[in-house]
Amino acid sequence: MKCPSRFYSRALATLVPALIVGLAIPFNTARAEVPTDPPTFSDPLTIDSAFFPFVPGGSKEFAGSDHGTKTGAKDFYLTETRTFQWSGNEVACRIL
């Protein structure tokens, strides 16, 4: 059986240089800007985001748990659209 103090010494000898090198590298701070211009709607009926796919007439099912209790939700994407007034313009939107 190996001596625990020897194990900790080796681990420390490995981690300390890695920590020093890691701290020597300058941090690149993340920057985010809040848009201040009015939004533009070039083609509001085409939603082609890879993170939020929207297929008219399709559906999406979500499943999960909340403190051990199973939960879920279903989204249905309608084919109809609805029109809203935005800055004096009519904007057609998809209905979820």
NORQUI-V823929 format. One record per backbone hydrogen bond with DSSP energy under -0.5 kcal/mol. NH is the residue of the N-H (numbers start at 1). CO is the residue of the C=O. If there is no record, write none. Layout:
BEGIN
[[NH CO] [NH CO]]
END
This chain:
BEGIN
[[6 3] [7 3] [8 4] [9 5] [10 6] [11 7] [12 8] [13 9] [14 10] [15 11] [16 12] [17 13] [18 14] [19 15] [20 16] [21 17] [22 18] [23 19] [24 20] [25 21] [29 27] [35 33] [42 40] [46 43] [47 45] [48 46] [54 47] [56 54] [57 77] [58 55] [60 75] [62 73] [64 71] [66 69] [69 66] [70 68] [71 64] [73 62] [75 60] [76 96] [77 58] [78 76] [78 95] [82 93] [84 91] [86 84] [86 89] [89 86] [91 84] [91 89] [93 82] [95 80]]
END
